[in-house]
């Protein structure tokens, strides 16, 4: 049976990754971290994308704010889109 939720992605510089993983484990049943290269204001940086499937937008926004403050970043990007999902 298909369930409805949102897929949230948090794009951030690759700093304090172990702490981010701890925060994810506390708040969510599952998540995915993708290692990538990003660019902020013309400067390339090692980045991660944190993907979370949930209906709880406030929890994702709170996590994004913690990451931003912990990494002393001007901003982190959060995107979302509606998804249908099924655990098989």
ZIVEN-V48669 format. One record per residue. N is the residue number from 1. PHI is phi in radians with two decimals (none if undefined). PSI is psi in whole degrees, 0 to 359 (999 if undefined). NEAR is the number of other C-alpha atoms within 10 Angstrom. Layout:
n phi psi near
N PHI PSI NEAR
N PHI PSI NEAR
This chain:
n phi psi near
1 none 133 7
2 -1.39 138 9
3 -1.91 157 9
4 -1.97 138 13
5 -2.79 199 17
6 -2.23 147 18
7 -1.73 116 18
8 -1.83 140 24
9 -2.21 132 22
10 -1.94 121 20
11 -1.78 124 22
12 -2.62 161 23
13 -1.14 148 24
14 -1.41 79 17
15 -2.28 148 15
16 0.89 41 11
17 -1.06 321 15
18 -1.09 320 9
19 -1.16 321 12
20 -1.07 317 19
21 -1.08 321 14
22 -1.10 315 10
23 -1.09 320 14
24 -1.10 315 18
25 -1.10 327 12
26 -1.25 323 10
27 -1.75 336 12
28 -2.35 150 14
29 -1.21 328 10
30 -2.73 158 12
31 -2.86 169 16
32 -2.30 138 14
33 -2.03 126 16
34 -1.97 126 11
35 -1.53 135 13
36 -2.72 180 13
37 -1.86 137 13
38 -2.18 178 17
39 -2.46 133 11
40 -2.33 117 10
41 0.91 44 5
42 1.48 357 7
43 -1.88 123 7
44 -1.28 144 11
45 -2.57 153 14
46 -1.20 131 13
47 -2.33 166 18
48 -2.30 152 21
49 -2.00 123 21
50 -1.77 119 20
51 -1.92 133 20
52 -2.37 131 21
53 -1.77 117 24
54 -2.83 166 19
55 -1.77 357 14
56 -1.70 84 13
57 -1.07 321 15
58 -1.08 322 9
59 -1.16 321 13
60 -1.15 316 22
61 -1.12 322 14
62 -1.12 318 11
63 -1.10 315 17
64 -1.04 319 22
65 -1.14 319 15
66 -1.08 317 14
67 -1.10 315 24
68 -1.01 313 17
69 -1.20 317 13
70 -1.07 319 13
71 -1.59 4 17
72 0.90 50 10
73 -1.76 152 12
74 -1.15 322 7
75 -2.83 156 16
76 -2.17 149 15
77 -1.64 133 11
78 -2.13 126 16
79 -2.10 160 11
80 -2.64 153 15
81 -2.65 153 10
82 -1.22 139 13
83 -2.39 150 14
84 -1.78 137 12
85 -2.48 160 14
86 -2.57 130 8
87 -1.54 124 6
88 -1.99 999 4
